[in-house]
Amino acid sequence: MGIGSSALLVSAGVASGLAGSIAGLASLFSYPALLAAGLPPVAANVTNTVALFSNTVGTAAGSRTELRGQRARLLRLAAVAALGGAVGAALLLGTPSSAFEAVVPWLIALGSVLILVRDPLRRLVASRPRRDTAAGPGHTARLTLPMACAVLLVGLYGGYFGAASGVLMLAVLSLSASAGEPLPVTNAVKNIATGAANVTAAVAYVLVAPVHWGAAVALGLGAFAGSWVGPLIVRRLPETPLRIAIALAGLGLAVSLWHQGT
């Protein structure tokens, strides 16, 4: 790999780290950059997954303030997401990808719309009578069966393809989080949950898939730097415009992927 390709991947990694930690759209920059560097699609996909492990490390380091007191919640979410990531990696390595990739734009669009309508949906859920009236104030953080299934499916998607899996995970966590939880906290939890799925898939790819290590290192270095800075930006931006920007970016990516597949 030449100097030009390495520089392209480092720059794309920085952009991916920022986009991933802020909006859950890391692959919007990293995957096309790997294709532009000359990697075939499957190699680009698995190399991207391995490289973005550094994204998880960077966001965890940059989000220590938001993650305080979230340990039990993170362990539950990470375990379910990691299981999904393992299943997704197995699907990628063992089945044709055409059918699943056809659904990808619609999944991304759904997640983006859910982020846009998060507040009305939260109010609707809050207005419904609850059977568990004895639950304590922290009951909304419990991992219910519907939420576990949603996290598992997003983790599966993240291990299989991954583009905008953070948008989908943020949508799931935004709907299930307590009404008073700030977006930076939900976003930080999202980064760890999607990172768990990514790490599980990355381990599988390292063992049996065609990872391009030069590209993975260059992309990973940039992603670590960008993901470390990303949470600092989220901390200082107003919530509503940021949430709308994330959703619109997700819809833009969905349209772009849909056009590529037609």
N, C-alpha and C positions, 0 to 999 in steps of 0.2 A: 504494500500500500504506500502510495507516494505522500509527499508532504502536503500537497494540496488536498488530497482526500482526508488526511488526518486532521488538517485544520478545519475542513468542512464539518467533520464529525464532532470535533470538540465544540465548535460554535453551535451546532445543532443540539449537542448535549446540554449546553447552558440553557438554550431556549426550551429544551424538553424539561429540564429540571424546574425552571420557572413555571412553565405551563402545567406540569404535573402537580406541583405542590400547591399552585393557586387554583387551577381549574380542572385537574384530572385529565389533561389532554396532552400528556407527554409524547405519545406516539404520533401526534400531529406533526411534530418536527423530526423526531428521530427515525421513524420508519422510512419516510421518503428520502431522508439523507443517506440511509444505508443502501437504498436502491440506486440513488445517484452515484454512490461510491462503487457501484458495480456488482453488488451482491444479488444473487437470485432471490425471489420472494421468500421461499422457505428459510433459507439461511439468514436473510434479513430479519425475519420474524423471530427466530430463536436467538439470534445475536442481540436483537433489540431487548428481548426479555432478560437476557443475562446482564446486559449493560445497565439496564434500569434498576438493578438491585441497588446501585449506588444512590438512586433517587430516594429509596426508602431510608437508607442510612442518613442522607442529608436532611430529609424532612423531619426525621425523628430528632436529630440534633438541633434543628432550628425551631422545633415546636415544643420544647421542653416545658415552657410556660403553660401552653394550652393543654398538655397531656397530664398535668399534675392531677392526681386523684382519679385517673381513668384506668388504672391498672387492671382491675377485674373486668371491666367492660372490654378493654383491648384484648385480653387473653381469650375471652369468649368469641369475640368477632374474628380474631386472627386464626383461631383453631378452625372455625367453620370455613373461612375464606381460603385457608391453606388447603383444606380438603377439596374445595372446589377447584383450586389451582392445579392440584395433582390430577384430578379427573380431566380438566381441560387439556393439560399437557399430554395425557394418554390419548385423548381424542385426536389432537393434532398429529401425533406420531403414528396413530394407527388407522385413521380414516381419511377419506377425501375431504377437502375443505370447502368445496364449492357451495354445498347446501348451507352450511353454517354461515359462510361469508355473505350469502345473500340476505341473511337476517340481520347482519351487523348494523347497517344504516338505520333500520327500524328500531333496534334496541337503543342506539345512541339517541335517536330522536325522541323516543319515549322517556328516557332518563332526563333529557333536556327539558321536555314539557313538564315533567314532574317537579323539577327544580323551580320552574316558573310559577307553578300553581301550588307550591308548598304550603303557603300560609292558609289559603282557603281549605285545603285538604286537612291541615292540622286542626282548623276550627271545626270542620265536619266531624273528625274523629273525637275531638274533645267534647262535642255536644251529645255524643251517643252515650247512653247509660252503660256503666261498667259493672260487671259482676263481681270483680275483685275489689270491693269497697274497702277491704281491710289493708290493701297494699299501702306501703309507706310512700313518702315523697319521692323516693328514687325508683318507683316501679317502672317508669317509662324507659329506663335504661336496661331493663331485663331483656334477655334474648328470647322473644316469643317464637313460636313455631313458624308463623308466616314470615317474620323477619329473618329467622335462620335460613329458611328456604330461599329468600331473596338474596341474602348474602352469599349463600352457597352457589346460586346461579351466576351472580356477578363474578365470584371468584373463579368459577368454571370458565366464564367468558374471558376473564383476565388471563388465565393460564393458556387459553386456546389462541386468542388473537390479541386482545388487550387494548386496542385503540378506544379511548374514552371510557374504559372501565371505571375510571375515577368519577366520571360524570354520573354513571349509573349507581355507583356506591354512595356518592354524595346524596343522590336523590333518595335512596333507601334510608340512609341515616338521618337525613333532614326530616323525613316523615315520622320517624320513630323516636327522635330525640325529644327531650322535654321542651316546652314552648319557650322557656327563657334561655335556652342554650345559644350562645353566640355562634355565628357562622365560623369564625376562626377555630373554635373548639371542634365543631362537627367536621370541619375540613381537615384538621390534624388527625382526628380519629380515622377519617376516610383514608388518609395517606398510609396509615399503619395497616389497615385492613386490606387494602389493595396490594400493599407491599408484601403481606404474608402470602397471598395467592401468587404474586410474581416470584417470590423467592422459591416457593415449592416447585413451580414450573421451571425456574432457572436451573435448579439442581438436576432435574430430569434431563434438561437439554444439554447441560454440561457433560452428562454421562453418555448420552446416546445420539445427540443431534449435531449437525454441522455448524458449530459455533465458529465464527471468524474472530479470533482473539485479538488481533490488532485493532479491528474496528470496535470491538466491545470495550477495550481499554480506553481508546480515544473518546468514544461516546460516553463512557461511564465517568471519566474525569470531569468532563463538562457538565454532566447531569448532577454530579455531587455538588459542584459549585452553585449551579442554578437552584437546586432544591434546598440548599442551606439558606439562601437569600429569600426564597419564595415566601416562607411563613412570616418573615419580617414585613413583607409587603402586604400580605393579607391582614396583618395586625393593624395596619394603618389606613386601610381603605374602608369606605362606608359599605355596609353589608348589602343593602338592596341593589345598588348599581353593580356591585361585584357579582351578586347572584344572577342578575340579568345578563351580564357579560358572559359568565360561564355557560349559561343556558344557550345564548345565541351562538357562542363559539361551538358548542356541541351540535346545534342544528346545522351550522355551516359545514362541520366535518361530516355529518350524516349525509347531507346533499352531495358533498364531494365524493364520498365513497359510493353513493348510489349511482352517480354518473360514471364512475370508473368501472362499475360492474355491469353497466348496460351497453 
